[in-house]
């Protein structure tokens, strides 16, 4: 469960970095808004297919989304660095 919360935190940071609302991201992915909210809270796992779709939308490797080994500060820096490399 802890890892899901960390992944949820990462999804939220990436979503905000791309200026998506939860509803906007859900619409882009063709899923319910409640699903995005559940991921961000860590209360619902996601499929591998959805992980790859999220990574594509965010312009990052799927590993950036699911790697939970780094400290919170390191994770935030990794996420921001990966987003800056996308040119957006």
Backbone as a ProteinNet text record, in pm:
[ID]
protein_1_A
[PRIMARY]
XXXXXXXXXXXXXXXXXXXXXXXXXXXXXXXXXXXXXXXXXXXXXXXXXXXXXXXXXXXXXXXXXXXXXXXXXXXXXXXXXXXXXXXX
[TERTIARY]
82.4	0	86.6	196.9	285.2	337.4	376.4	425.9	319.1	194.7	86.2	71.7	88.6	80	194.7	314	428.1	407.3	354.6	323.4	215.9	116.9	12.6	66.6	161.6	226.1	297.5	363.3	435	338.2	227.9	127.4	74.6	45.4	-5.2	96.5	223.4	326.2	340.7	341.1	351.9	229.1	112.8	-11.3	-7.9	31.6	37.5	144.5	255.2	363.8	315.8	225.3	170.5	42.7	9.6	-108.3	-239.3	-249	-372.7	-449.3	-579.3	-664.6	-682.7	-734.1	-764	-863.8	-963	-1064.5	-1005.8	-916.4	-852.9	-767.5	-693.1	-611.9	-702.3	-807.7	-902.1	-961.1	-997.1	-1055.5	-954.7	-830.3	-724.9	-704.9	-715	-694.7	-821.9	-936.4	-1062.9	-1109.8	-1085.1	-1124.9	-1204.7	-1258.7	-1335.5	-1242.7	-1289.4	-1215.6	-1182.6	-1275.7	-1256	-1136.3	-1104.4	-990.6	-860.3	-846.5	-726.3	-714.4	-823.5	-824.6	-781.5	-830.3	-794.5	-646	-590.4	-446.6	-366.7	-404.7	-329	-336.9	-445.8	-459.1	-391	-357.7	-294.7	-392.9	-519.7	-620.9	-658.2	-600.3	-633.3	-509.2	-475.8	-362	-400.3	-300.1	-328.4	-272	-327.7	-279.8	-149.8	-76.7	45.1	12.6	-96.3	-137.8	-157	-223.4	-247.8	-118.5	-27.6	102.7	174	173.9	240.4	167.7	36.7	-39.6	-10.2	-5.2	28.3	167.3	262.8	400.1	405.9	331	328.6	268.7	159.1	95.6	190.8	262	352.8	487.8	518.3	646.6	764	740	846.4	848.8	954	961.9	865.7	805.2	720.9	796.3	928.1	1009.1	1003.7	992.4	983.5	857.3	751.1	624.2	628	686.8	676.6	798.4	910.8	1029.6	1005	997.2	968	1087.4	1206.6	1324.2	1387.1	1367.6	1432.5	1358.5	1427.7	1364.4	1265	1170.5	1072.2	1135.6	1239.7	1304.4	1371.3	1437.2	1501.4	1398	1284.1	1178.2	1131.3	1106	1056.6	1158	1285.9	1389.3	1397.7	1385.5	1388.2	1271.7	1155.2	1036.9	1053.2	1094.9	1110.5	1218.3	1328.1	1434.3	1386.8	1308	1259.6	1161.6	1082.5	987.5	1058.5	1161.5	1235.4	1302.6	1339	1404.2	1309.6	1179.1	1082.8	1060.4	1113.7	1095.9	961.7	890.2	759.7	761.8
-120.3	0	126.4	123.1	239	272	168.7	193	255.1	213.2	273.8	421.6	456.9	598.8	677.6	617.9	684.7	700.7	597.7	606.5	712.6	716.2	817.8	958.6	977	1107.6	1147.2	1050.2	1075.6	1111	1038.7	1068.3	1210.4	1247.3	1382.1	1488.8	1469.3	1567.1	1578.1	1464.6	1467.3	1531.2	1499.8	1558.7	1710.3	1758.9	1902.9	1968.3	1899.5	1951	1971	1885.3	1895.3	1980.1	2042.1	2129.6	2058.1	1933.4	1858.2	1865.1	1879.3	1852.1	1700.7	1649.3	1505.8	1470.9	1554.8	1529.1	1535.3	1631.3	1643.2	1521.3	1472.4	1352.7	1232.9	1221.2	1110.7	1113.6	1230.4	1244.8	1204.2	1246.9	1212	1061.1	995.3	850.3	770.6	838.3	770.2	687.7	740.1	669.9	765	711.9	793.4	879.2	998.5	1089.9	1022.7	942.5	873.7	777.9	725.4	634.9	709.7	827	908.4	945.9	986.5	1021.8	902.3	785	663.5	631.1	647.5	624.3	719.3	846.8	947.7	926	872.3	840.7	709.1	631.7	502.3	394	417.9	319.9	222.9	242.6	155.1	133.8	8.3	-17.7	9.9	22.4	41.5	-74.8	-96.2	-203	-158.7	-255.6	-222.8	-139.9	-174.1	-96.8	49.7	74.5	212.6	281.1	207.2	264	315.6	236.5	278.2	395.8	396.8	509.9	637.4	626.6	743.1	795.6	704.8	744.6	819.9	772.5	839.9	979.5	992	1122.9	1220.3	1169.3	1254	1273.7	1192.8	1204.3	1155.4	1052.1	995.7	844.3	783.9	638.7	586.8	470.8	411.8	394	374.7	358.7	482.9	599.1	723.2	720.9	664	660.8	559.5	444.1	336.6	317.3	381.7	364.8	430.5	350.8	402.3	389.7	366.8	345.8	474.6	585	710.9	778.1	866.9	944.5	1041.7	1097.3	1189.5	1307.1	1366.2	1479.9	1435.9	1320.9	1268.8	1237.7	1180.5	1148.4	1274.6	1378.4	1502.9	1557.8	1554.1	1602.2	1516.6	1384.5	1296	1324.6	1345.3	1372.4	1504.3	1606.8	1737.2	1732.4	1664.1	1652.6	1578.2	1473	1397.2	1479.8	1561.9	1647.3	1758.7	1813.4	1921.2	1872.2	1745.1	1689.2	1668.6	1687	1662.1	1785.4	1900.2	2021.7	2087.7	2047	2107.2	2179.5
0	0	0	75.2	79.5	-60.4	-135.7	-270.8	-359.3	-341.8	-421.2	-389	-262.3	-225.3	-288.1	-291.1	-353.5	-503.6	-566.8	-710	-731.8	-643.3	-653.1	-641.1	-551.9	-536	-664.7	-724.3	-848.8	-962.1	-970.2	-1073.4	-1055.2	-930.8	-903.6	-945.6	-910.5	-947.8	-1099.3	-1167.2	-1313	-1377	-1321.8	-1374	-1361.6	-1244.9	-1222.3	-1309.8	-1328.2	-1412.9	-1557.2	-1601	-1736.5	-1740.6	-1627.9	-1617.8	-1647.5	-1605	-1617.3	-1485.9	-1493.7	-1378.4	-1374.3	-1264.6	-1260.7	-1370.2	-1387.8	-1489.5	-1630.1	-1653.7	-1784.7	-1818.6	-1719.5	-1741.2	-1767.3	-1689.5	-1707.8	-1848.4	-1892.7	-2026.6	-2133.7	-2118.6	-2214.1	-2221.6	-2106.2	-2099.9	-2128.5	-2133.9	-2158.1	-2039.9	-1919.3	-1796.8	-1708	-1599.9	-1505.5	-1419.5	-1387.6	-1299.6	-1166.8	-1116.1	-988	-992	-1109.6	-1122.7	-1098.3	-1158	-1137.1	-989.8	-930.8	-789.1	-703.2	-736.1	-661.3	-674.3	-793.3	-811.1	-724.4	-727.5	-653.5	-502.9	-455.7	-312.5	-278	-378.9	-355.8	-317.8	-344.2	-304.7	-416.8	-533.9	-647.3	-733.1	-762.3	-851.6	-996.5	-1081.6	-1223.5	-1303.4	-1419.3	-1507.4	-1574.6	-1627	-1701.4	-1824.8	-1890.8	-2007.8	-1971.3	-1859.4	-1818.2	-1775.2	-1714.1	-1677.9	-1802.6	-1908.3	-2031.3	-2096.6	-2089.4	-2144.4	-2066.1	-1933.5	-1850.2	-1883	-1893.9	-1924.8	-2057.3	-2154.6	-2284.8	-2273.8	-2201.3	-2182.5	-2111.9	-2010.2	-1933.7	-2002.2	-2103.3	-2172.8	-2089.9	-2008.7	-1924.3	-1940.4	-1891.2	-1886.8	-1780.5	-1802.5	-1697.5	-1565.8	-1574.8	-1452.9	-1364.8	-1424.2	-1346.3	-1261.1	-1312.6	-1239	-1125.6	-1147.5	-1047.8	-958.9	-986.4	-902.6	-767.8	-663	-529.1	-435.1	-489.9	-406.2	-354	-421.3	-383.1	-267.8	-200.1	-93.6	-156.2	-77.7	-135.1	-208.4	-152.7	-219.7	-348.5	-344.5	-464.9	-572	-532.3	-629.2	-698.7	-621.2	-680.4	-780.6	-744.3	-834.7	-960.5	-945.8	-1062.6	-1156	-1098.2	-1178.7	-1253.7	-1182.8	-1246.4	-1354.5	-1326.9	-1425.7	-1549.9	-1530.9	-1646.1	-1727.7	-1662	-1733.5	-1808.6	-1749	-1815	-1942.1	-1944.9	-2063	-2180.2	-2159.3	-2267	-2353.7	-2310.3	-2387.1	-2365.6	-2260.5	-2233.3	-2102.4
[MASK]
++++++++++++++++++++++++++++++++++++++++++++++++++++++++++++++++++++++++++++++++++++++++

